[in-house]
Amino acid sequence: MRQSGLVIAFLLSTMTAPAAADPSKAQITVLYDAFGKASDMQKDWGYAALIEYGGKRILFDTGNNPDILAQNAKAKRIDLSKLDFVVMSHRHGDHMGGMAYLLSVNPKVKMYAPKEGFGIYGAQLPSAFYRKDASLPPEQRYYEGKPPEVMRFGSAWPDATFELIDQNTEIAPGIHLIALVSDKPGTLELRELSLAIDTSDGVVLVVGCSHPGIDKVTEAAAKINQRIHLVAGGLHLVVAKDDEIEKIVTVLRDTYKVAYIAPGHCTGEPTFTALKKAFGDRYLYAGLGTTLSLGNTPRPIEGAADNVAIVMDEEDLASYRILLINSDDYEHSVLAHHAH
């Protein structure tokens, strides 16, 4: 009996995450925004959120100011030195301004960022990109006429670890980055990444500013999974007119049948009102400091204690056990367990 019990215990251990990764924690915590309830956190224009799902801790953007990000993380007792990776949605200062604090506590963290020519996150191009004239003397030619095959261009953070993304990419099992380019006046050609987590309930979509259009971002997410379970973050309708707001609200509710919406940042006050009217009790308040549980019925957790897990339902947990089994980190942890 004892031997069979040990076997059962071992099998159960292989169906759960390693100790450092808690697959039952499923939540989004808003670390940076300009609205919210009174607390020790400081409001400021910008956006940052910590997503915890399937044993992963993902920081999405870093807000506008490093000191404020530090204060807000401390107030929520969130340790940004312990992250699996970071997603930088785009190059605007109110989303990357907190980078100095992040790198001070987590200098080697992997960061995904949009790939842009000569971009702030760094870039590279084949030297064939420029026209050449072999009739010029060497001193008038770039690299004396012998350029490197690949030309690499610097980042504003030369010691940071960036992976640049220019197409939709699954970066971990069930975790996708949507890469789109804005065609809107004022942000023309701006590249932006959005985070799409394919859960058993549908896609949880986290957006920074939705500069390419929240309708286009949601359309791309629907190609991953037609069910859009939750949209959270900035919808970039802060200066939009009522008819434009109504059009987007209708598309989200009726065309893409978004189940829940948790708008923040640049969504805009009139859009908050329109979304609340359209979505009713499926509209989720997501001001600064709010922790949203995920799972079948997302909801804000009033007074959510730091480091308290918001547990997934059984279907979610089962799907993420499979995710963890398929992940490299999980395989390494199982091998280490066997070694002991």
Backbone torsions as a table, in degrees:
resi	resn	phi	psi	omega
1	MET	NA	-43.1	-178.5
2	ARG	-62.6	-40.6	-178.9
3	GLN	-64.2	-43.7	179.1
4	SER	-64.4	-35.3	177.4
5	GLY	-63.6	-39.1	178.0
6	LEU	-65.8	-39.1	178.2
7	VAL	-62.3	-45.7	179.1
8	ILE	-61.3	-42.7	179.4
9	ALA	-61.6	-41.0	179.1
10	PHE	-64.3	-44.4	180.0
11	LEU	-61.9	-40.8	177.6
12	LEU	-63.3	-38.1	-179.2
13	SER	-65.1	-30.8	179.8
14	THR	-79.3	-8.9	177.9
15	MET	-99.8	7.2	177.6
16	THR	-123.7	168.5	-178.7
17	ALA	-74.8	158.8	171.5
18	PRO	-61.8	162.7	-172.9
19	ALA	-56.4	-32.7	-176.0
20	ALA	-77.9	-10.5	-177.1
21	ALA	-126.9	116.4	-174.9
22	ASP	-100.5	103.5	-176.4
23	PRO	-72.8	-11.4	-178.9
24	SER	-85.1	-10.6	-179.0
25	LYS	-85.2	119.2	-175.1
26	ALA	-138.5	94.1	-174.5
27	GLN	-161.1	159.9	174.4
28	ILE	-122.7	129.0	177.2
29	THR	-117.3	125.1	-179.4
30	VAL	-82.4	115.0	-176.1
31	LEU	-99.7	-13.5	-175.8
32	TYR	-152.6	122.8	173.6
33	ASP	-171.6	169.5	-173.8
34	ALA	-98.3	0.2	175.8
35	PHE	-134.3	153.7	-179.3
36	GLY	162.4	171.8	179.2
37	LYS	-77.9	157.5	-178.4
38	ALA	-60.1	132.8	179.9
39	SER	-165.0	-174.2	176.1
40	ASP	-77.0	-6.5	179.1
41	MET	-81.9	148.8	-177.6
42	GLN	-103.6	128.7	178.2
43	LYS	-78.9	141.9	178.0
44	ASP	-163.7	153.8	-179.1
45	TRP	-71.5	120.6	-179.4
46	GLY	154.0	-178.4	-177.6
47	TYR	-147.4	139.8	169.7
48	ALA	-158.2	142.6	178.3
49	ALA	-146.3	145.7	174.0
50	LEU	-102.4	121.8	177.7
51	ILE	-106.4	126.6	177.6
52	GLU	-120.8	116.9	-176.4
53	TYR	-159.7	134.2	176.6
54	GLY	58.5	32.8	-179.1
55	GLY	81.5	3.5	179.1
56	LYS	-103.2	142.3	173.0
57	ARG	-116.7	113.5	-172.6
58	ILE	-121.6	122.2	172.0
59	LEU	-91.7	126.4	179.3
60	PHE	-109.3	106.4	-177.6
61	ASP	68.2	167.2	-173.5
62	THR	-127.7	11.5	178.6
63	GLY	74.5	-166.7	-169.2
64	ASN	-98.8	-25.5	-169.3
65	ASN	-143.3	128.4	-175.8
66	PRO	-64.1	-36.0	-179.6
67	ASP	-68.0	-38.0	179.4
68	ILE	-70.7	-40.2	176.0
69	LEU	-60.4	-42.7	178.9
70	ALA	-61.5	-45.5	-179.7
71	GLN	-61.7	-44.2	-175.9
72	ASN	-70.0	-38.4	176.8
73	ALA	-64.3	-41.2	179.0
74	LYS	-64.0	-42.1	-179.1
75	ALA	-61.6	-34.0	178.8
76	LYS	-92.4	0.9	-177.8
77	ARG	53.7	45.0	177.3
78	ILE	-103.9	124.1	-177.2
79	ASP	-93.7	104.9	-178.2
80	LEU	-80.3	1.8	172.3
81	SER	-79.7	-10.8	-178.5
82	LYS	-116.3	86.6	179.8
83	LEU	-133.8	149.5	172.3
84	ASP	-81.3	-40.8	175.2
85	PHE	-168.5	172.6	-178.8
86	VAL	-124.8	143.5	172.3
87	VAL	-115.5	120.6	173.8
88	MET	-99.0	114.2	-171.1
89	SER	-69.3	-42.2	179.8
90	HIS	-163.4	-178.7	-168.3
91	ARG	-93.5	13.2	178.6
92	HIS	-76.8	143.7	-171.9
93	GLY	-60.1	-30.1	-177.8
94	ASP	-77.2	1.1	176.1
95	HIS	-117.2	-18.5	-177.8
96	MET	-121.3	1.7	-175.7
97	GLY	-66.0	-21.0	179.5
98	GLY	-88.4	8.3	-174.9
99	MET	-57.6	-37.1	-177.1
100	ALA	-60.0	-41.8	178.2
101	TYR	-67.2	-46.2	179.9
102	LEU	-54.4	-48.1	-177.1
103	LEU	-70.9	-23.8	177.9
104	SER	-70.0	-29.4	-179.0
105	VAL	-104.3	-15.1	-176.0
106	ASN	-148.5	67.3	-169.6
107	PRO	-68.1	-20.6	-174.9
108	LYS	-106.3	5.5	-176.6
109	VAL	-61.8	141.4	178.6
110	LYS	-77.6	133.6	-178.5
111	MET	-126.0	129.9	172.8
112	TYR	-95.4	135.3	-177.4
113	ALA	-146.0	159.9	179.5
114	PRO	-67.0	139.6	176.0
115	LYS	-86.1	121.2	179.7
116	GLU	-134.3	150.1	174.1
117	GLY	-64.0	125.1	179.9
118	PHE	54.8	36.1	-174.7
119	GLY	-77.7	164.7	-177.1
120	ILE	-67.5	-24.1	178.4
121	TYR	-88.3	6.7	-177.7
122	GLY	98.9	165.7	-179.5
123	ALA	-166.6	168.0	171.5
124	GLN	-149.6	149.2	-179.8
125	LEU	-142.0	148.1	170.5
126	PRO	-67.7	141.5	-177.8
127	SER	-66.1	-9.5	175.7
128	ALA	-69.6	-6.0	-176.6
129	PHE	-66.8	-23.9	-178.1
130	TYR	-108.2	148.8	178.7
131	ARG	-72.3	148.3	-176.2
132	LYS	-123.2	153.9	178.3
133	ASP	-133.5	100.1	-176.0
134	ALA	-70.0	-10.1	-179.5
135	SER	-77.5	-15.0	-179.8
136	LEU	-75.1	149.0	173.0
137	PRO	-66.7	155.9	-174.7
138	PRO	-54.1	-38.1	-176.4
139	GLU	-68.8	-12.1	177.7
140	GLN	-103.4	8.2	-179.0
141	ARG	-113.4	145.8	176.3
142	TYR	-61.2	130.2	-179.9
143	TYR	55.4	31.4	-178.3
144	GLU	54.9	30.3	178.5
145	GLY	83.1	4.8	-178.8
146	LYS	-128.2	65.9	-177.1
147	PRO	-70.8	157.2	173.0
148	PRO	-64.5	153.9	-179.7
149	GLU	-60.6	-39.7	177.6
150	VAL	-120.5	126.1	178.2
151	MET	-99.2	124.5	-177.8
152	ARG	-107.2	137.0	-174.7
153	PHE	-117.7	144.9	-169.2
154	GLY	-71.3	159.2	175.9
155	SER	-105.8	157.5	173.1
156	ALA	-65.4	-17.3	178.4
157	TRP	-126.2	80.7	-169.6
158	PRO	-62.8	-22.8	-178.9
159	ASP	-94.5	-3.6	-178.6
160	ALA	-78.2	158.8	-178.1
161	THR	-105.5	98.5	-179.3
162	PHE	-105.5	141.0	164.2
163	GLU	-116.9	120.1	-173.3
164	LEU	-92.3	134.2	-171.8
165	ILE	-119.7	130.2	177.4
166	ASP	-129.6	10.7	174.7
167	GLN	-151.7	160.3	-179.3
168	ASN	-57.0	129.4	-170.8
169	THR	-140.8	133.3	172.0
170	GLU	-89.2	110.1	-173.2
171	ILE	-92.4	-15.3	174.6
172	ALA	-157.3	161.4	-178.7
173	PRO	-53.6	117.9	178.4
174	GLY	80.4	-1.3	-178.1
175	ILE	-114.4	117.1	-171.8
176	HIS	-119.9	149.2	167.8
177	LEU	-109.9	129.5	176.5
178	ILE	-99.9	121.7	-177.9
179	ALA	-109.5	117.5	179.7
180	LEU	-133.2	163.9	-179.5
181	VAL	-121.9	131.8	-179.4
182	SER	-71.8	139.1	171.4
183	ASP	-116.8	20.9	-177.1
184	LYS	-90.6	144.4	174.6
185	PRO	-56.9	137.2	-179.6
186	GLY	93.9	-29.6	177.2
187	THR	-129.0	26.9	-177.3
188	LEU	-55.3	129.2	178.9
189	GLU	72.0	6.1	175.0
190	LEU	-67.9	129.5	179.7
191	ARG	-95.5	139.5	-175.6
192	GLU	-141.8	140.2	175.1
193	LEU	-105.6	140.5	171.7
194	SER	-123.6	152.9	-177.1
195	LEU	-103.4	126.2	179.4
196	ALA	-124.8	117.5	178.9
197	ILE	-106.3	120.1	-176.7
198	ASP	-87.4	97.9	-177.9
199	THR	-99.5	172.9	178.6
200	SER	-66.4	-18.1	178.1
201	ASP	-93.9	-7.6	-174.8
202	GLY	125.4	-174.3	-176.2
203	VAL	-78.6	130.7	166.1
204	VAL	-97.4	114.8	-172.7
205	LEU	-110.0	120.4	178.2
206	VAL	-112.7	124.5	-175.2
207	VAL	-122.1	147.0	179.3
208	GLY	-84.8	-64.6	179.1
209	CYS	-132.7	-10.4	179.4
210	SER	55.8	38.3	180.0
211	HIS	-57.7	-35.3	176.9
212	PRO	-71.0	-7.9	-177.3
213	GLY	109.6	123.8	-178.8
214	ILE	-63.3	-26.5	176.6
215	ASP	-65.5	-40.5	-179.9
216	LYS	-72.7	-36.7	177.7
217	VAL	-64.2	-43.7	-179.8
218	THR	-67.2	-36.7	176.0
219	GLU	-59.4	-43.5	178.6
220	ALA	-65.5	-39.7	179.0
221	ALA	-64.3	-35.4	-178.9
222	ALA	-67.4	-18.4	175.9
223	LYS	-77.3	-21.1	174.0
224	ILE	-78.7	-45.6	178.6
225	ASN	-156.9	124.3	-176.2
226	GLN	-61.7	-24.5	179.6
227	ARG	-84.9	116.7	176.0
228	ILE	-101.0	107.0	-172.4
229	HIS	-81.7	-43.1	-176.0
230	LEU	-149.6	136.4	170.5
231	VAL	-117.6	125.2	-179.1
232	ALA	-131.8	143.3	176.0
233	GLY	118.5	-159.3	-172.8
234	GLY	-89.5	131.1	-177.9
235	LEU	-103.8	0.1	176.4
236	HIS	53.3	51.2	175.8
237	LEU	-122.3	23.9	-171.5
238	VAL	-66.5	-25.0	177.4
239	VAL	-117.9	10.6	-176.2
240	ALA	-70.6	150.6	176.0
241	LYS	-80.3	162.4	-173.7
242	ASP	-57.9	-40.0	-177.6
243	ASP	-67.4	-36.0	177.3
244	GLU	-67.7	-41.5	177.8
245	ILE	-60.4	-46.7	-177.7
246	GLU	-62.3	-38.1	179.4
247	LYS	-63.0	-46.9	-179.1
248	ILE	-66.5	-42.5	179.2
249	VAL	-59.2	-43.2	179.9
250	THR	-65.0	-41.9	178.6
251	VAL	-61.5	-45.3	-179.2
252	LEU	-63.9	-44.3	-175.7
253	ARG	-76.4	-45.7	-168.9
254	ASP	-98.3	-39.5	-178.0
255	THR	-79.6	-51.4	-176.9
256	TYR	-96.7	-4.8	174.6
257	LYS	49.2	47.7	176.7
258	VAL	-58.7	128.4	-175.9
259	ALA	-76.2	-46.3	-178.6
260	TYR	-135.8	149.6	178.7
261	ILE	-135.7	136.0	-177.4
262	ALA	-133.0	75.8	-172.4
263	PRO	-76.3	152.4	176.8
264	GLY	-153.2	-170.8	173.8
265	HIS	47.5	-117.6	-169.5
266	CYS	-85.9	18.4	178.6
267	THR	-63.5	-41.3	177.5
268	GLY	99.3	142.0	-176.4
269	GLU	-61.7	-46.5	177.1
270	PRO	-60.8	-31.6	178.7
271	THR	-72.5	-35.9	172.6
272	PHE	-53.4	-47.9	-178.2
273	THR	-62.2	-45.7	-178.0
274	ALA	-65.7	-40.8	179.8
275	LEU	-67.9	-38.8	179.1
276	LYS	-63.6	-39.7	178.2
277	LYS	-66.2	-42.0	-175.1
278	ALA	-75.5	-36.2	-173.3
279	PHE	-99.4	-15.3	177.7
280	GLY	58.5	-129.1	-177.2
281	ASP	-75.4	2.6	173.2
282	ARG	-95.1	3.8	171.2
283	TYR	-89.4	125.0	-176.4
284	LEU	-113.0	126.3	175.0
285	TYR	-66.1	132.9	-176.0
286	ALA	-140.3	47.7	177.5
287	GLY	-73.3	175.3	-178.0
288	LEU	-51.6	130.0	177.7
289	GLY	88.9	-9.8	-179.7
290	THR	-67.9	136.8	169.2
291	THR	-109.1	121.1	177.8
292	LEU	-100.6	124.3	171.8
293	SER	-75.9	150.9	175.2
294	LEU	-106.4	-163.7	-174.9
295	GLY	100.9	-165.6	-172.9
296	ASN	-60.3	-38.5	-178.5
297	THR	-127.3	87.6	179.7
298	PRO	-61.3	148.2	179.8
299	ARG	-161.9	151.9	171.5
300	PRO	-70.6	139.9	178.3
301	ILE	-99.5	108.9	-179.2
302	GLU	-65.9	125.6	177.4
303	GLY	60.3	34.2	-177.9
304	ALA	-56.6	122.7	179.7
305	ALA	-72.3	143.2	178.3
306	ASP	-66.0	143.2	178.5
307	ASN	65.9	17.3	173.8
308	VAL	-98.5	124.3	-176.5
309	ALA	-71.6	136.9	169.1
310	ILE	-97.6	111.9	-165.5
311	VAL	-82.5	137.2	175.5
312	MET	-71.3	158.4	170.6
313	ASP	-72.4	169.9	-172.9
314	GLU	-62.0	-36.8	-179.0
315	GLU	-65.2	-43.3	177.1
316	ASP	-61.3	-45.3	-176.3
317	LEU	-63.9	-40.4	178.8
318	ALA	-63.1	-41.4	-178.9
319	SER	-65.9	-33.6	-178.6
320	TYR	-83.5	-19.5	168.9
321	ARG	-63.6	-40.9	176.7
322	ILE	-64.4	-42.5	178.8
323	LEU	-57.6	-46.2	-176.9
324	LEU	-68.0	-34.9	177.5
325	ILE	-61.9	-35.3	-177.3
326	ASN	-83.6	-10.0	-175.7
327	SER	-87.1	148.9	-179.8
328	ASP	-60.6	-42.2	-177.9
329	ASP	-59.5	-41.6	-177.8
330	TYR	-67.3	-41.4	179.5
331	GLU	-61.1	-41.6	178.1
332	HIS	-63.2	-38.6	-178.2
333	SER	-67.4	-36.9	179.0
334	VAL	-66.7	-41.7	178.0
335	LEU	-61.5	-41.9	178.6
336	ALA	-63.3	-38.1	179.0
337	HIS	-63.0	-44.0	178.5
338	HIS	-60.3	-38.8	-176.7
339	ALA	-63.1	-29.5	179.9
340	HIS	-87.9	NA	NA
